[in-house]
Amino acid sequence: MHASIKHLATAGTVLAMLSACGGNGGGSNGFIPFLPPAPAPAPAPAAPASVEVKIIAFNDLHGNLEPPRLSITAPASGGGTVPVPAGGAAYLASAVAALKAKNENNAVVSAGDMIGASPLVSALFLDEPTIEAVNMMKIDFNAVGNHEFDKGQNELLRMKNGGCAKNTPLEPCRVNKSFPGANFGFLAANTVKSDGKTLFPATGMKTFTKDGATVKVGFIGMTLKGTPSIVTPAGVAGLSFKDEADTANALIPQLKAEGADAIVVVVHEGGTTTVGYNDKSCAGLSGDILPILDKLDPAVDVVVSGHTHRSYVCDYARTNPARPFLLTSAGQYGTLLTDINLTINTRTRKVSAKSADNVIVQGEGYTSGATTVAVTDQYPVFGKNQEVAALVSQYLAVAAPLVQRVVGTLSAPATRTQTASRESVLGNLIADAQLAATSASDKGGAQIAFMNPGGVRADLTPAGDGSVTYGQIFSVQPFGNSLVVKTMTGAQIRAVLEQQFNSGSNTVSSPRVLLPSRSLSYSYSLSAPAGSRISNMALNGTAMSDSASYRVTMNSFLATGGDNFTAFNQGTDTLGGDQDVDALEAYIKANSPLAPPAANRITALP
């Protein structure tokens, strides 16, 4: 007999005997049933071989809460291109939510300049509404950009931490009496205080799970190391800005030790390409981001960039096979979102695949001058996030009387378009306004005024009747700078002008030419040796002397050496003046209808 059958027979005999004996002796017919062995537990499902993670990115929002009246030129279904209207915080919030819904394992990041140089509806309220709107989008991290420092580090700390401390001439908390600050992380890996600590955390980490598998993505966030040269020096006093690649490389081992399976660098520096917003060829890639990429540790998987306001999606391995990063940028003003998808292998703990697309944030059409751009069904249309829309409407209602107030009339548009000498009509007009505001003896006795081109943020286009509003001129000069008058010698003025071509980021190939008031004329030659490029300096047609003293007006940004014009620091007998936007308003009002000036004050020589 088979052993298993013997066992069954024996068991049956025992059961029969127990039954006959009455079981427990109590006279009952107790029965102990035969229980088959319990089935073995089912094996646990195998952990997935990979986890998909989505990174959603934008950059250079600059407080554009309302649709900025911009379009993205996109491929049309029947060939050619179609303009797609884009932007607006309420639509951006909906687009973020739509991408999040595609994968619960997601992170949302901003590559800087979320605030600063903002339209009036945000800037008038110290960018508090922008922080509140982005809070509603539920993002994870913002790597601070240079414009986050426009109003100084104390005000930037308030943007993160909340509260109503007064750090600027404008009043905080005018609408929200308990401004909460940001509910997302600020990252500033290369912004170091005098005690050696970073102004904000250097890194962030986010953990994702799927069917029992866990992966981690580490984020390094930072601004460009040249930030001190393009913001008010007083605003970054005591801070140092370290090399971007060196900073990131030093942090990667730490993130790896903490379990990061993927590394994303979010940096406010960028480049340009010669192709469309979502063309994957990345043809013609150039710019200050390249030296950073070529020094970065190849362990980096994605670089989310910004600063240049350009849009691109690049496989950087095409440029440098030893650096196979995915490089992205989402343009400007919330018109695009970058949808980045990573496949992370749960066994190798590495990214096995990655891709990205720039998604147009299409919400509503617009008319600007003679141009009308309608919504197109060739690309997705996002609805308004009603919570964000209500917030923006609240701030617009408070700002409306000021925004719509007519300040005067222009006989023609004044634009930022540069001439061959790199002058612009609008820059010259602003310099004239600042000279007019400070030329009286009790206002400083100014003879010359200079305007920096980076401070001119929008064209000034009058309505059909020639009128311009306060909202328009505020958009032109949104920084809230005050005017400053200093005594400078002719030699010192010449030194300032030489710095247009040979100072920090101001170079012969990329000069930053100051816009002069009508009282000043001069020539420059790029082929001349450094330090002797400026000639023919004249004040109201009379040659200037290096030894003579002159009264010179500039904004408070330039007055402390902004944009690398450190020679302005040599001026003496300083006198503060009005706000720059107030000077422009007064000038237009006093001269209406104002004919914009010619751009003929600077002569470019061979």
C-alpha positions in Angstrom: 0.0 0.0 0.0 1.2 3.6 -0.9 2.4 5.5 2.1 -0.2 8.2 1.7 -3.0 5.7 1.6 -1.7 4.0 4.8 -1.7 7.3 6.5 -5.3 7.9 5.5 -6.4 4.4 6.7 -4.8 4.9 10.0 -6.4 8.3 10.5 -9.7 6.8 9.6 -9.3 4.0 12.2 -8.5 6.5 14.9 -11.5 8.6 14.1 -13.8 5.6 14.2 -12.5 4.6 17.6 -12.9 8.1 19.0 -16.5 8.1 17.7 -17.3 4.8 19.3 -16.0 5.9 22.6 -18.2 8.9 22.8 -15.4 11.4 22.4 -15.1 13.3 25.6 -16.9 10.8 27.9 -19.8 13.1 28.3 -22.2 10.8 26.5 -22.4 13.1 23.5 -21.5 11.8 20.1 -18.5 14.1 19.7 -16.8 14.1 16.3 -13.4 15.6 15.3 -13.6 16.2 11.6 -10.7 15.7 9.3 -9.3 19.2 8.2 -7.2 19.2 5.1 -4.0 21.3 5.2 -4.5 25.1 4.5 -3.6 26.1 1.0 -0.2 27.9 0.7 -0.5 31.7 0.6 -0.4 33.1 -2.9 2.9 34.6 -3.8 3.2 38.4 -3.5 3.0 40.2 -6.8 6.4 41.1 -8.2 7.4 44.7 -7.8 7.2 46.5 -11.1 10.4 46.7 -13.1 10.0 50.5 -13.5 8.1 53.5 -12.3 7.0 56.3 -14.5 7.4 59.8 -13.0 6.2 63.1 -14.5 8.0 66.4 -14.0 5.9 69.5 -14.9 8.0 72.7 -15.4 7.7 76.3 -16.2 9.9 79.4 -15.9 10.0 83.2 -16.1 6.3 83.7 -15.1 7.1 87.3 -14.1 3.8 87.8 -12.4 1.8 87.5 -15.6 -1.5 86.7 -13.9 -3.6 88.0 -16.8 -3.2 86.5 -20.3 -0.2 88.3 -21.7 -1.6 88.7 -25.2 1.0 86.5 -26.7 0.8 83.6 -29.1 3.0 80.6 -29.8 3.7 79.8 -33.5 2.9 76.1 -33.8 2.7 73.6 -36.7 -0.7 73.6 -38.4 -2.4 70.3 -39.2 -2.6 71.1 -42.9 1.0 72.4 -43.2 2.4 75.7 -42.3 1.9 77.3 -38.9 -0.9 78.6 -36.8 -0.7 81.2 -34.0 -2.0 79.8 -30.7 -3.0 82.3 -28.0 -1.3 81.4 -24.7 -0.9 82.3 -21.0 -2.9 83.5 -18.0 -2.6 82.2 -14.5 -6.1 80.7 -14.4 -5.4 78.7 -17.6 -1.9 77.8 -16.4 -3.4 76.3 -13.2 -5.8 74.2 -15.3 -3.0 73.0 -17.6 -0.9 72.0 -14.6 -3.9 70.0 -13.1 -4.5 68.3 -16.5 -0.9 67.1 -16.7 -1.0 66.0 -13.0 -4.1 63.9 -13.7 -2.1 61.8 -16.3 0.2 60.5 -13.6 -0.2 60.8 -9.8 3.6 60.4 -9.5 4.4 64.0 -10.4 6.3 67.0 -9.3 5.9 70.6 -10.5 8.9 73.0 -10.6 9.6 76.5 -11.6 13.0 77.6 -12.9 13.0 81.1 -11.5 11.8 84.7 -12.1 8.3 83.7 -10.9 8.1 87.2 -9.5 9.8 90.5 -10.4 9.4 92.7 -13.5 5.7 92.0 -13.3 2.6 93.6 -14.8 0.9 96.1 -12.6 -1.8 93.8 -11.2 1.0 91.9 -9.5 3.8 94.5 -9.1 1.5 97.0 -7.5 0.9 94.5 -4.7 4.6 93.5 -4.3 3.9 90.2 -6.2 1.8 88.9 -3.4 -1.0 87.8 -5.8 1.4 85.8 -7.9 2.6 83.8 -4.9 -1.0 83.3 -3.8 -2.0 82.1 -7.3 0.9 79.7 -7.6 0.0 78.4 -4.1 -3.3 77.3 -5.6 -1.5 75.4 -8.4 0.2 73.2 -5.7 3.7 73.2 -7.1 6.7 71.7 -5.3 9.7 73.9 -5.9 10.8 77.2 -7.3 14.5 77.7 -8.0 15.0 81.4 -7.4 16.0 83.6 -10.3 17.7 87.0 -10.5 14.4 88.9 -10.5 13.4 87.3 -7.2 16.1 89.6 -5.7 14.8 92.8 -7.3 13.5 94.1 -4.0 16.2 92.7 -1.9 16.7 89.5 0.1 14.6 90.6 3.0 11.6 91.0 0.7 12.4 87.7 -1.0 12.4 86.0 2.4 8.9 87.6 3.1 7.7 86.1 -0.2 8.6 82.7 1.1 7.7 83.0 4.8 4.8 85.5 4.6 3.9 88.4 6.8 3.5 92.1 6.3 7.0 93.5 7.1 7.6 96.7 5.0 10.8 96.3 3.0 10.0 98.6 0.1 8.4 102.0 -0.6 5.2 100.2 -1.5 2.8 99.0 1.3 2.5 95.2 1.8 -0.7 93.3 2.5 -3.0 95.9 0.9 -5.5 93.3 -0.1 -4.7 90.1 1.9 -4.1 91.4 5.4 -2.4 88.1 6.3 -0.2 87.3 3.4 0.7 83.6 3.8 3.9 83.4 1.8 4.7 80.5 -0.5 3.5 77.0 0.4 6.1 75.5 -2.0 9.9 75.3 -1.5 12.3 77.9 -2.6 15.7 76.4 -3.7 18.9 78.4 -3.8 21.8 76.0 -3.9 24.4 78.5 -5.1 23.2 81.6 -3.0 25.4 81.6 0.1 25.3 83.8 3.1 28.3 85.1 5.0 27.9 82.3 7.5 28.3 79.7 4.7 24.7 78.6 4.7 22.4 78.9 1.7 19.7 81.5 1.7 17.1 78.8 1.0 17.6 75.0 0.9 19.9 73.8 -1.8 17.9 70.6 -2.7 14.6 68.9 -2.5 13.5 65.3 -2.7 10.3 63.7 -3.7 9.3 60.0 -3.3 7.0 58.1 -5.6 5.5 54.6 -5.2 3.8 52.2 -7.5 2.6 48.7 -6.5 5.1 48.4 -3.7 8.0 49.9 -5.6 9.5 53.2 -4.4 11.7 55.6 -6.3 13.1 59.0 -5.4 13.9 62.1 -7.5 16.3 64.7 -6.2 16.1 68.3 -7.2 18.9 70.9 -7.1 17.7 74.5 -7.6 19.7 77.7 -8.2 20.1 81.0 -10.0 22.7 82.2 -12.3 26.1 83.1 -10.7 25.9 86.5 -12.5 22.9 87.6 -10.4 24.8 90.3 -8.5 25.6 92.1 -11.8 22.0 92.4 -12.9 20.2 93.3 -9.7 20.5 96.2 -7.2 23.8 95.5 -5.3 22.3 96.5 -2.0 19.7 93.8 -2.4 22.3 91.0 -2.4 24.7 92.5 0.0 26.3 89.8 2.1 25.4 87.1 -0.4 27.7 85.3 -2.8 26.6 83.4 -5.9 28.7 80.3 -6.7 29.4 78.5 -9.9 26.4 76.6 -11.1 28.0 73.4 -12.2 30.4 73.1 -9.3 27.5 73.6 -6.9 25.4 70.9 -8.5 28.2 68.5 -8.8 29.1 68.8 -5.1 25.5 68.1 -4.1 24.9 65.0 -6.2 26.7 62.5 -3.9 24.6 63.7 -1.0 21.4 63.2 -3.0 22.5 59.8 -4.1 23.3 58.9 -0.5 19.7 59.9 0.4 18.4 57.5 -2.2 17.8 59.6 -5.2 17.3 57.5 -8.3 17.1 60.5 -10.7 18.7 64.0 -10.5 16.9 67.1 -11.9 18.8 70.4 -11.9 16.5 73.4 -12.0 18.6 76.4 -12.9 17.8 80.0 -13.8 20.1 80.2 -16.8 19.5 79.2 -20.3 20.2 79.4 -24.0 18.6 79.9 -27.4 17.9 77.7 -30.4 17.0 78.5 -34.0 14.0 76.2 -34.2 10.4 76.1 -32.9 9.1 75.8 -29.3 8.9 72.0 -29.4 11.3 71.0 -32.1 13.4 68.2 -30.7 16.4 68.8 -32.9 17.6 71.7 -30.7 19.3 73.2 -33.7 21.5 76.2 -33.2 21.7 75.8 -29.4 23.8 78.5 -27.9 24.1 80.6 -24.8 25.4 80.7 -21.2 23.8 77.4 -20.3 26.3 75.5 -22.5 29.5 75.9 -20.3 27.4 74.8 -17.3 26.1 71.7 -19.1 29.6 70.7 -20.2 30.9 70.8 -16.6 27.9 69.0 -15.0 28.2 65.5 -13.7 26.7 63.0 -16.2 24.7 61.6 -13.3 22.3 64.5 -13.9 19.2 63.3 -15.9 17.3 66.5 -16.6 18.2 70.2 -16.6 15.2 72.5 -16.4 16.4 76.0 -17.5 15.1 79.6 -17.9 16.3 83.2 -17.9 16.5 83.7 -21.7 12.6 83.5 -22.2 13.2 81.0 -25.0 11.5 77.6 -25.4 13.3 74.4 -26.3 13.5 70.7 -25.7 16.9 69.3 -26.3 18.6 65.9 -26.1 22.0 67.4 -25.1 23.8 64.2 -26.1 23.4 65.5 -29.7 25.8 68.3 -28.7 28.0 66.4 -26.1 27.6 62.6 -26.1 29.3 62.5 -22.7 26.5 64.6 -21.2 23.2 62.9 -22.2 21.0 65.4 -20.3 17.5 66.3 -21.3 17.5 70.1 -21.5 14.2 72.0 -21.4 12.8 75.5 -21.1 9.2 76.7 -21.2 9.6 80.2 -22.7 8.0 82.9 -20.7 5.0 84.3 -18.9 3.2 81.0 -18.4 2.5 80.5 -22.1 4.0 77.0 -22.0 4.4 74.1 -19.7 7.1 71.4 -20.2 5.8 67.9 -19.7 8.8 65.7 -18.8 8.4 61.9 -18.4 11.0 59.7 -16.7 11.1 55.9 -16.6 13.1 54.8 -13.5 14.3 51.2 -13.4 13.6 49.8 -9.9 16.5 47.3 -10.1 19.3 49.5 -11.6 17.9 52.6 -9.7 18.6 54.6 -12.8 16.5 56.5 -15.5 16.1 54.1 -18.4 14.1 56.5 -20.6 13.1 60.2 -20.7 11.2 62.5 -23.0 9.6 65.9 -22.9 7.2 68.1 -24.8 6.3 71.8 -24.5 2.6 72.1 -24.1 0.9 75.4 -25.1 -1.3 76.9 -22.4 -4.1 77.9 -24.7 -7.1 79.5 -22.9 -8.6 82.5 -24.7 -8.1 84.6 -27.8 -7.1 88.2 -27.8 -6.8 91.4 -29.9 -3.7 93.6 -29.7 -3.7 96.6 -32.0 -4.6 95.4 -35.5 -3.8 91.8 -34.6 -6.5 89.3 -33.5 -5.5 85.8 -32.5 -8.4 83.4 -32.0 -8.5 80.1 -30.1 -7.7 77.2 -32.4 -9.1 73.6 -32.2 -5.8 72.3 -33.5 -4.4 72.4 -29.9 -5.9 71.6 -26.5 -7.9 74.4 -24.9 -7.8 74.7 -21.1 -10.6 76.1 -19.0 -10.2 78.6 -16.3 -9.4 77.5 -12.8 -12.1 79.4 -11.0 -10.2 79.8 -7.7 -7.2 81.4 -9.4 -9.6 83.5 -11.6 -11.4 84.8 -8.6 -8.1 85.8 -6.9 -6.9 87.7 -10.0 -10.3 89.4 -10.3 -10.0 90.5 -6.7 -6.7 92.2 -7.3 -7.7 93.6 -10.6 -10.7 95.3 -9.0 -8.5 97.1 -6.5 -6.0 98.1 -9.2 -8.5 99.1 -11.9 -8.9 102.8 -11.1 -5.2 103.3 -11.2 -4.6 101.0 -14.2 -7.2 102.8 -16.4 -6.3 106.3 -15.5 -5.1 108.3 -18.7 -1.9 110.1 -18.1 -1.5 111.8 -21.4 -1.2 111.3 -25.2 1.5 110.2 -27.6 1.6 111.1 -31.3 3.1 107.7 -32.2 4.2 104.5 -30.5 7.5 104.5 -28.5 9.1 101.1 -28.7 12.1 99.2 -27.4 13.3 98.3 -30.9 17.1 98.9 -31.1 18.7 100.9 -33.9 22.1 100.1 -35.3 23.7 102.1 -32.5 21.6 100.0 -30.0 19.5 103.0 -29.0 15.7 102.8 -28.6 13.1 105.5 -28.9 11.4 104.5 -25.6 14.7 104.3 -23.7 15.6 107.8 -24.9 12.1 109.1 -24.0 12.5 107.7 -20.4 15.9 109.3 -20.1 14.4 112.6 -21.2 11.6 112.2 -18.6 14.2 111.6 -15.9 16.2 114.6 -16.9 13.1 116.8 -16.8 12.2 115.5 -13.3 15.7 116.3 -11.9 16.9 119.4 -13.9 15.6 122.1 -11.5 18.1 123.2 -9.0 16.1 122.1 -6.0 15.6 118.6 -7.7 19.3 118.0 -8.3 20.3 120.3 -11.2 20.8 117.4 -13.6 22.4 118.0 -17.0 22.4 114.4 -18.2 20.3 111.3 -17.6 20.9 107.6 -18.4 18.4 104.7 -18.6 19.4 101.0 -18.6 17.8 99.0 -21.4 17.0 96.1 -19.2 14.7 98.3 -17.1 12.4 99.0 -20.1 10.0 96.1 -20.0 7.3 96.9 -22.5 6.6 99.0 -25.5 4.4 102.1 -25.1 1.6 101.9 -27.7 -1.1 104.6 -27.5 -4.8 103.9 -28.1 -6.5 105.1 -31.2 -7.0 108.5 -29.7 -3.3 108.7 -28.7 -4.0 108.1 -25.0 -1.8 106.1 -22.7 -2.7 104.9 -19.3 -0.9 104.5 -16.0 -1.2 100.8 -16.4 0.8 101.0 -19.6 3.6 103.2 -18.2 3.8 101.0 -15.1 4.3 98.0 -17.4 7.2 99.9 -19.0 8.9 100.5 -15.7 7.6 98.0 -13.1 10.6 98.0 -10.7 9.7 100.9 -8.5 13.1 102.5 -8.7 13.7 106.0 -7.5 15.8 108.6 -9.3 19.3 109.6 -8.1 21.4 112.6 -9.1 25.2 112.5 -8.7 28.1 114.8 -9.5 30.5 113.0 -11.9 33.5 114.2 -13.9 33.7 113.8 -17.6 36.3 111.1 -17.1 33.9 109.2 -14.8 31.1 109.5 -17.3 33.4 108.2 -20.0 34.3 105.3 -17.7 30.6 104.4 -17.3 30.2 104.4 -21.1 33.3 102.3 -21.5 31.7 99.7 -19.2 29.0 99.2 -21.8 31.5 97.0 -23.7 34.0 95.8 -21.2 32.6 95.0 -17.8 31.4 91.7 -16.4 28.6 90.4 -18.6 28.8 93.6 -20.7 31.0 92.7 -23.6 31.8 93.8 -27.2 29.8 90.9 -28.5 26.9 91.5 -26.1 27.0 95.2 -25.0 24.5 96.7 -22.7 24.2 100.3 -24.1 22.8 102.9 -21.8 20.1 105.2 -23.3 21.0 108.9 -22.9 18.9 112.0 -22.5 18.7 114.4 -25.5 21.4 116.6 -23.8 24.2 114.0 -24.4 25.7 112.7 -27.6 28.7 110.6 -28.2 30.3 108.0 -30.6 31.7 104.5 -30.0 33.8 102.1 -32.0 33.8 98.4 -31.2 37.1 98.0 -33.1 38.9 100.4 -30.8 40.9 99.0 -27.9 39.1 98.4 -24.6 39.1 101.6 -22.6 39.2 103.9 -25.6 36.0 103.0 -27.5 34.2 106.2 -26.5 34.7 109.5 -28.4 33.0 112.8 -29.2 31.2 113.2 -25.9 29.2 116.4 -26.1 26.7 118.1 -23.8 24.1 120.1 -25.7 26.5 120.2 -28.7 29.6 121.4 -26.7 32.5 119.0 -26.2 32.8 117.7 -22.7 36.0 117.9 -20.6 37.3 114.9 -18.6 38.1 117.3 -15.7 34.8 119.2 -15.6 32.0 118.2 -13.3 28.5 117.4 -14.4 25.2 116.5 -12.6 24.0 113.1 -13.8 20.7 111.3 -13.2 20.2 107.6 -13.1 17.7 105.2 -11.4 18.5 103.7 -8.0 19.4 100.4 -9.6 22.2 102.0 -11.7 23.2 104.3 -8.9 24.6 101.4 -6.9 26.4 99.7 -9.8 23.6 97.6 -11.3 24.2 96.0 -14.7 28.0 96.1 -14.0 28.1 99.9 -14.3 30.2 100.2 -11.2 31.7 103.5 -12.3 28.4 105.1 -11.2 29.6 104.5 -7.6 32.3 107.1 -8.2 29.7 109.9 -8.2 29.4 112.3 -5.2 26.9 114.8 -3.8 24.1 112.3 -4.2 20.5 113.5 -4.1 17.4 111.2 -4.1 14.4 111.9 -6.3 11.0 110.8 -7.4 9.9 107.3 -8.4 10.8 106.5 -12.0 7.3 105.8 -13.1 6.1 109.1 -11.6 8.7 111.0 -13.6 7.5 109.4 -16.8 3.9 110.2 -16.0 4.7 113.8 -15.3 6.7 114.2 -18.5 4.0 112.7 -20.8 1.3 114.8 -19.1 3.3 118.0 -19.4 4.1 117.5 -23.0 0.9 116.0 -24.4 0.6 115.3 -27.2 4.2 114.1 -26.9 6.1 113.2 -30.0 8.5 110.3 -29.2 12.2 111.4 -29.7 14.5 110.2 -32.5 17.1 107.6 -31.7 20.0 109.6 -33.0 22.1 110.4 -29.9 24.7 107.7 -30.3 26.9 107.1 -33.4 28.4 103.7 -34.0 31.7 104.1 -35.8 33.6 101.3 -37.6 
